[in-house]
Amino acid sequence: MTNFKIIQKKNIWLTISGVLFVVFLAAILVWGLKFGIDFTGGSLLEVTYQGSRPTVSQIEESLADLKLSSLIVQPVGDEDMLLRFQETTEESHQAILTKLTGLAKQENKDNSLVEQRFESVGPSIGQELKVKSLYAIFFVLVAILIYISYVFLKVSRPVASWKYGLTAIIAMFHDAIITVGVFAVLGHFYGVEINIAFVAAILTVLGYSVHDSIVVFDRIRENLPKSDLDFEGTVNLSLNQTLGRSINTSLTTLLVLTSIIIFGGASIRPFVLALAVGIFIGTYSSIFFAAPLLVIWERWKK
C-alpha cells in the first residue's frame, strides 16, 4: 500500500485551494455569468444547410431588416448555424426561416434548409428558473448535511459527527465556486453561456463531491477504533487506502467526458465541460481539502 504524506503537507494543498477559490470567486463577482435564453428569455434556432452554408455576415445582413434584438449567429460543425435572439413570437420565427431559406436558394438553387430545433423562453419563466435553481441547490446542501451528520453519529471522537457533514458541505461549496468561476471566465472571454443544463451539471458535481468525501470519511470511521496512530496519522492512512479508488474512478469518468467534449455537439459541450471541471476539482478537494480540514478542526479542539 502507498504511504504518501498527504496530511503532513496540508498547508500546501489548502493554500492551492484557497488561491483557486479566491480567484474564481473574484471572477464571479466581477464578471458574473453569461446567462443563456433559459434564464434571460428569448429564442434559439438551429438550422442545417444541405449544400453550401452562408457565412455569418451574410446571414446577419439577410436578417438586418427584421431588426432582431441581441442577434447572435454561431456556426456549428460544417453545416449547422445556431441563432440566438430576444424575440419569441412565432411570426419572428417564420420570418427568419423564410429569410434563411431564401439566402440558401440565392447561393445555389439546389440548396435546402432544415430546421433542427426552435426553443423559446419568456423572461418571467427565465426568472422563475433562476429562483428554482437556487432553491434546488440549497435543499440539496441541507439534505446532504443532515444525512452525513446522521451516518457519522457514532463517530463523535475526536471530531464531532456534525463536523464531518459540515466539512463535506464546505468542500462542495469550494468545488461549486471553482466550477462556476471557470464558466464566469469562459463567459467573459469566449461568450460561453449557461442554461438549465448547467444547473443540472452543478447538482451532479455536488453529488459527486460529497460521494468522494464520504468514501474517505467512511474509511476514517472504520480505522479510528482499531488504529494505533493519532488522528492525523489515521486520516493519512485512510487517504492512502482510498487514493487509488478515488483517482481511478474520476480518471475513467474524465476520459469519457473528454471524448464527448472533443467529438460531441456544441449544444452539449458546456454541460459536459461543467461536469469535467467539477469532477476534477471534487476529486482534488475530497483528498487534499476535506480531509486536511478535519485534521485542522481536531487540532483547534485541542
N, C-alpha and C positions, 0 to 999 in steps of 0.2 A: 504494500500500500504506500502511496506517496505521502510525504510529510513536509509539505510546503509551509513555510512560516507566514501564513496569511494574516492572522490576527496580530502577530508581533509587528507587522508593518502597516497597521491600521491607519496610522496618521497619513501615510501616502495615499491610500485608497480614499479616505474621507476627504482629503484635500482635492483630489481629482473630481470626486462627486460634487464637492462644494463649488468648485470653479465652473463645472458644466451647468450646475443648477443656476448659479447667478447669471452666467452668460445668456442662457436660453430664457430665463425669466425676464431679463432685461429686454431681450428681443421681443417677447410677447407684449411687454408693457409699452415699448417704444413703437414698434411696427404693427402690433396686433396681427390678427389672422385675416386672410383674404377669403371672405365667405362666398360660397357659390350660390346659385339660384335657389337651392333648398332653403337657405336662411334669409336671403335678401329679397326673394321674389323675382320672377322673370321667366324666360323661356330658354330652352336648349333644343337645338335642332341639329341632327346629324344626318348627312346625306352621302350617298356613294355615286360617284361619276363613273359610268360604264363607258369608257373611252378616255379621251384626253381631259385632264382636270384643269380648270381655270386657276389662275394664280389668286392669292389673297387680295391683291389690289384690284384685280378685275371684278371679283365678287363684291368688294366694298363699293366700287364705282357703280355696279349694276343695281345695288340696293340703296344708293345715295338718296334717290327721290322719295323713298319710303320714310326717311328721317327716323330711323330706328335709334332708340336711346341705348347708350352703352354697348354698342355692337362690337363683338369680338369674333374674328374669324380665325380658326386654327386648323391647319392641315393635320390629318390623322392617317398615318400609313401612306400608301401610294395612291389611294383612290378616294378616301373619305374627306369630308370637310365638316367641322364642328362649328356651329354658330351659336353665340350667346347674345341675348338682347333682353331689354326690360319689358317690352310689350308682351302681353299674354293673351291677346284676343285671337280668335280663330280667323278673323279677317286678315290680320297681320301674317299669320301662319301661311294661309293660302297665297297671299300676295308674294311672300318670299319664295315659296315653291315655284310660282309662275315665273318670277324673275330668274331664278336659278336654272330652271328648265330651258327658258329662252336663251340664257347665256350658253348652256351646253350645246344647244342646237346651232347657235351662232358660230361656235368653234368648229363643229362638224355635224352635219345633218344626221349622221348615224349614232351620235352620242345620245345617251339617255341618263336620266336621273332617278335614283331610287332612294326614297326616304327610309332611313333606318329607325329613327326614333324622334319623338317630339314630347318634351316634358315642359309642363307649365305649372308654376307655383306662385300663388298670390303672396303679397308682403305680410298679411296677417297670419297666414299659415307658416311662413318662414319664421316669424317671431315666436309663434307657438312652438315650433320645433326646437328653437333655441332654449326656451324655458323647460320643455320636457326633457331635453338632453341633459341639462344641468341637474334636474330632479333625478334622472336615472343614475347619473354618476354619484350624486350624494347618497342615495339609498343603497347603492352597491357598496360604498365605503362603510356605511353604518352596519350593513348586514355582515360584511367581512370581519369588522372589528368585533361584533358580538360573537360570531362563530369561532374565531380564533381564541378569544378570551375564554369561551366555554371549553373548547378542546384542551386547552392548556391549564385548566382549572386546578388540576392536581399537581402541577409543576409550579410551586409558589416560592421555591428557594433555589438559588439566592436571588432570582429575579421574579417579581410578581407576575402572575399569569396574564394580567391585562397589558403588561408591558410588551409581551410577545405580539399581541394584537396591534398595539399602537405602533410598534416598530415596523410591522408589516404595512400599516397604513402610511407611515412616513416614507417607507421605501416605494410604495405605489405612487404617492404624491410626487416623489423625486422622479420616478420613471415617466409619469404623465406630463410633468412640466417640461422635461427634456424633449419628449416626443413632440409635444405641441410646439415647443420653441423651435425645433427643427423646421416645422411647417410655417412658422412665422418668418423664418429666414428664407425658405423657399418661396413663400408668397411674396415677400418684399422684392427679391432679386429675380425670380423666374415666373412670377404670376401664378403659382400653384394655388388653386382654390380648394377649400374643404367643403364637404357636403355631409349629408346624413350618414353616409357610409363611413366617413371619418370618425364619427361618434361611435359607431359600432366597433371600429378598429381600436379606439381608445379603451372602450369597455373590455374588449378582448385582451388588450395589453394589461389592464388592471388585474384581470383574472389570471393571466399567465404569470404576472409578477408575484401575486400572493401565492400561487401554486409553488413557484420556485422557493419562496421564503419558507413555506410550510414544510417542504421537503427537508430543508436544512434544520428548521426548528424542531421537527419531529425526531430527527436523528439526535439532536441535543437532548431532547426529553428522554430518549431511550438510553443515552450514555450517562446522564447525570447520576442515577442511582448506583451504577456499577463502576464508575470511573474513579481512579485514584488520583487523577490530576485536579488542579484547581479549575475554577470556572473558565478562565481564559484558555487553558490547555484543553479542556473538554470541548469547547466550541471549535478550537482549531482542529482537533481530531475529527469532529463531526463534519467540518467543512471538507477535509481531505477525503472522508469516506463518501461524500456525496458529490464531490467535484466532477468526477468523470461522468456521472449520470446527468448532471445539470448541463455540462458543456456539450455532451453528445446529443442530448435531446434538442437543445437550442440550435446546434450546428446543422442537424438534419432538417429542422424546420426552416432555417435561414437559407439553406441550399434550394429548397423548393420555392420559397418566396423570391429569391434572386432570379431564378429561371422565369418566374411569372413577370417580374419587373422587366426583364430583358425581352422576353418573347410575347408577353401578354398585351392586351389592348390598352390604349391610352385612358379609357374611361375607368378601368380598374386599377391603374398603376398607383394613384395616390393612396388608395385603401391598402394595397399590398405594401407600399413603402412605409406607411404608418405602422403596420404590423411588424415589419422587419426591424425598424428602428426601435420600437417598443420592446420587442423580444430580446434584442441585443442588449439594450440598457437594463431590462428586467433581469436578465441572467447575471449581468455585472453587479447590480445592486443587491441581489439575494446573497451573493458570495462576499463581495467586498464592501458593502454598505450596511445591510441589515444586521448581519452577524456581529461586525465590529461595534455597531451601535448598542447591541445588547451588552457587550463587554464593558463599554464605557458607562452604561447605566449601573452595572454591577459595581464598578469602581466608585461611582458617585455615592452609591448607597453606603459603602464602607467609610 
